């Protein structure tokens, strides 16, 4: 499969292995729909998604090789020094073939795919205030440097879920189904989607999956496969903040700050505006690099644009505040988790947790794995704890290893969908 460069803008990422999104195909493309964390800037993930698209375009890879790099329930502090076959891509670009590569080949060699992601609502960095229905209004903007006082629309977590769901449905409405073939079981084959979320993007992905499945049911609860225009065949949740986020180390700190400073979003936005007005960009880049411990230049530029945007800081803290209130106990049924014994098709889910993640308490993570993870006696999502010491914000310095891990998960999901 020839690699085509992705289409990248400050607010979107789009890649397609097809020459045209409307290319006729017996099998419609599998869409990998990415949902960023908070702050919801897709620019932080451009490198990760670009690497992912290139690895998927290499052709069949061995799921067994990638499996060893995902992590296990018993983290090994020395795992980052282990070497598996997939690391050979750093050298000669080849991997060793195994029996499992035949199933993944059905995806990477035959089925076209596309990757799409965009900013979350309210995070545009062009300083144009966009008013959207359904978002919460927060007035009381402080006028600085002669700028007029305006009312802006901010998205809480619930509004973000609706925003992402609308973006997904709009995007998929333009993806053609598989060609109609009366002699084939693939007749009227609907486009397929793999949801992928990072951090709170994982919570949003789970909620989008729940709402999508509800649309696929009649009022009497019977599953109806043709109720929606696409199928969600799987999900990949990276460093997921899906339960009790306020119990994490960073969650406790933020909750305390919000208790003593209820208008934290407004205050932080005010000081960010002061900094960006009175300090030159060169000084701001230096400060950002120092605080973020010398990240890549593209991460510095994304952060600078975020700080200089009209509503970015306010939007991020406003959304984080709603996360503390909403992301509490597990609220999804067995069929959403993929552990149902009912007849309706289940989405294959992967959860990749960090070790010592400051946004996910270790106890919370372990309880999720114990209660919801797949075991020998129970089906369910595959859950892993990182063995490689990757941080929550993997998109700053660990894009390559994360892209390789995710490529294997995608191939597993696609192979299962072909069975």
N, C-alpha and C positions, 0 to 999 in steps of 0.2 A: 504494500500500500504506500504510494508516494506521499511524502509529507508536504502539506501546504501550510504556509505561514498563517498564524492566527490573525484575526482582525481585532486590534486593541485600541480602545479609546480611554480617556481618564475615568469613564464611568461604566464601561462594559468590557467584556472579554468574549470573543466568539471564535470558535474553530469548527470546521467541518471537513471530514475526510472526503466528502462529495465535492464534485466540481461546482455544483449548484445545490442549494437547499431544496430545490424542487426536482432534483434528479429522480427519474423514474427508477424504481427498484422493487423487486419482488418483496424484499424485506425493508421496511422503513428504517431510517437511521435510529440508533439508540442515542437518546439525548442525555448527557450528563449535565444536570442542572445544579450549579454551585451556589450556595447561600453563605455569604461571609459572616464573620462574627461582628462584634461591636468594638471599635467603630466600623460601620458597614461600608468600607471602601474596597472595591474590587482591585484597585491598584496595588494593594499589599499582596495580592495573590497572582499577579500577572506572571511572575517567574514560575511559580508552582504550577499553574495551569498550562503554561507554555511547555514546561518539561513533561507534564502528564500527557499532553497531546502528542508530543514527539515519541514518548515511550510506547503509547498505544499504537502509534503508526509504524513502529518497528516490525510488527508482525507478531506471530504467536510467541508468547513468553511462558515460562514454566511457572504454574501456580505453586508448585511444591517449593521452588526456590524462593518465591516471594513470601510464602507462608512463614518461613523461618525468620523472616525479618519483621513480622508484624508485632511480635511480643507474645508473652504468655501471662498466665495468672500469677506466676512467681517471678518477678523481675530479677534479673541478674545484673549486678552492678558492672560486671566486666563484659556485658553483651556487646558494647560498642566496639570491642576489639575483635569480635567474631567476624568471620568472613564466610559468605555464602556465594553461590553461583551468580546471583544477580549483580554482585559488585564487579564482576568481570566486564560489565558494560562500561565501567570507567576506563578500562584498558583497551580491549579490542572490539567492543561493541557487540559481542556475541554471548549467548548463554547456552548452557548445555541442555539438550533436548531430553524430555522425559515423557512418560506415557500420558501425563496429565495435559501436556501441551496440545494434544489433539482436540480437546474440548474447547480450550481457549482460542484455538485457531479459527473456530467457527465464528468468533466475534471479530478478532483483529484482522483476519485475512479475508473475510467474506462480508460481514455485516458492516455497513457504513455507520459512522458515529459522529456526534457533534458535542461540543462542550460550550455551555453558555453560562455566564454569570454577570451580574450587574450590581451597582451600589444598592444598598438598602434605602428605603424611603427617608428623605430628609438629609441625606449625606452628600448631595451634589456639591462640588467644590467650585462652581463657577460664580458664586455669590449672587445668583438669581433666586429670589424667594419663590418657591413653587407652592401653591395652595392646592391641597388634595382633599377631597371629601373623605370623611372618616377619620382624619387625624385630629389630634387634640390641639386646641389653640392655647398658646401661652403668650400673654401680652406682657407689657412692662419692659420691653427692650430699652436698654440704656443708650442714649445718643452720645456718640463719641466722634470727635473730629468733624463736627458739622453734619453728620449723617442724620437723616430724619428718623424719628421713632416709628417703628412698624410693628405689626403683629405677624408672627410667624406660626407656621403649622409644624408641630412636633409629633413624631410617631412614638407611641408606647409600643410595648411588645405585641399586644393584640392587634394594633394597627399594622405593625410590620408583617405579621402573619397574613393578614388580608392583602397587603401590598404584594408580598411575594407570591401568594396564590394567584393573584390577578396577572402578575408578570408571567408566571409559568403558563397559565391557561392561554394568555394572548400569544406567547411564543409558540406553544404547541399547536395552536389553531392554524399556524402557517406551515406545519410539517405534514406532508402528504402521507396517507396510509399506504400500506403495501398494495401492489397491483392486484386487482380482482382476478382470480383464477378459479373458475368453477370446478376444476378437477383437482384442486389443491386445498389442503387444510389451512393454507396460509391466506385463503380468500378473506378479504376485508380485515387483514391483519392491522391492528391499531399501532400507532407509534408507541414506543416504549421509553420510559424515563427512569433514570437512576438519580435519586436525590443525593446530594452531598452537602453536608453542612459542617462548619467549623465553629466550635464554642457555642454561643447562643444560636448560631445558624443551625445547629443540630436540633435544638428544641423547635425552631421554626419548621424544620424539615419534618419532624415527627407530627406536628400539628397539621401541616399541609397534607401529609399522608392520611391522617385521620379524616380530615374534611373531604379529601378525594374519595376515600372509601365510603363515606356516608352518602356521597352523590351516587355511588354505584349500587345503592340499595333502594329497594322500593319501600313504601311506607310500612309494609308488613315484615320488613327485615330480610327479605330474600335478596340474595346477591344477584345483580344484573350487570353483566359484563359490558353491555353496550351503552350504559347510561352516560359515560363520559367519552371524550374523544381520544384518550390515551390511557395506557396502563403504567402504573408505577411498579416496576419489577424489583426494585431494590433501593437500599439506602446505605450511605457510608457516613458515619458520624465521627468526626475527628475532634478529640479532646472535648467531648460533649458536656455541656452544662445543661442537663435535662431534669435534675432532681435536686432540691434543697441547695440552691446556689448560695443562699445567705449563710450557710454553715461553713463555707469554704473560708480560707484565710483572707483572701481579698474581699469576699462577700461580707465578712464580719467588719472589716475596716470601712467599707463603703456604707454599710448600714449605720455604723456609728457616726460617720460624717454627715449622712443625711438626717440623722436624729438631731444633731446639734446645729446643722446648717440646712434647714428645709429647702432653701432656695439655692442649693449648691450648683445646680445647672446654670442659673443666672449669674452667680458670683464667678464661677470658673470661666464662663464665657466672657465676662467683663474683663478679667485679668488677661485672658488670652488675646482679646482685642487690643488692650493696652500694649502688650508685648509686641504684637505684630505691627502696630502703628508707629512705635517709637524706636524699634530696633531694626537695623538693616537686615536683609535676607542672609547675608554672609554670617552675621552674628547668630541669627536664629538657627542656621544650619549647624553651626558649631555647638550651640546649646543642645539641639536635638540629638546630635551625634554623641555628645557626652552623656546625656540622660539615657539614651538607648544603647549605650556601650558600643559605639562605632558600627552601626548597621550598614548594609549596602547603600550606595548613593540613592537608588530608586526608593528605598524605604524612607530616607530622609526627605526626599522631595514630596512623597505622598503625605508625610506627616506635616510638612510645612504648608502644603495646600490645605490640609485639614484644619490646621490652626488658623489660617488666614480666611477660611470660608466664613460666610455670614453666620451660619447656624450649626456648624459641625460639632463644636465642643458642647454646646447646649443640647443638641440632639443626642449625642453619645451619653451624656449623664442622665438626661431625661429617660432615655430608653433603659439604661442600667438600673435606674430607680424602679421602673416597672418590673424589671427582671427579678429584683429582690422580692417583690410582692407576689409575682405570678409563678415563678419556678420554685415550687415547693414539693409536695408529695407526688409520687407517680400517679398520673391521671389517665393512663392509656389502658385500653382493654387488651386481652390476649391476642386478638387478631391483628392489632396494630404492631405489637411486639413480634408477631410471627410465631406464636406458640399455640395458636388455635387449632383445634382438631376438626373444625368445620370444613365444609366443602369448598368455600370460596378460596381462590388462589391467594397465597401469602407472598409478601415482599421479602426478599432475602436481605437481611440487615447485617452490617458490620459496625461495631463500636470500638474505637481505638482510644483508650484512655492513657493519660500521662501518669508518670510516677512522681508523686509529690507536686501535683498540679495545684497552683495557688487559687484556681477558680473551681476546683472540684475536690472536696475533702476526701481523703483516702477511705474513710469509713463509708461515706456515701457511695463512692465507686465500688467498694467491695460488696456493699449491700445490693447494688444494682446487678452486679455479676452473679451473686448468689441467688437472687430471686428471679432474674430474667434471662440469664445467660444459658446457652445451650449446654446440655449435659448428655451423658450416655442414655439417660432415661427420659429426657425431655428435649423436644425440639425448641428452637428459638434462635435469637440472633447470636452471631459469633462475636465474642467480646475478648479483647486483648488489652494487656497492660504493656506500655512501651518498655522495651529493654534497652533502648539506645540513648536514653537520657535526653530525649527531645523535649524542648520547652513547650508551654501552651501556645506561645506565638511562634510556631514552627516556620511561618511564612517569612520571617526575617532572615534566617540563616540556614535553614534546614529543608529547603525546597526540594533538593534532588532526592534525598533518601525518602522523603514523604511521598513524592511523586511515584517512586518505584513501588512503594508499599501499596498505594492506592491503585496503581495499574493492575496489580495482582488481584485486588478485591473486585475491581470492575470486571475483569475477565472471569472470575468465579461467578459473579452475578449473571453475566451474560450467558455463560455456559449452562447455568441452572435453568435459565429462561428458555434455552434451546431444547431442553430435555422433554 
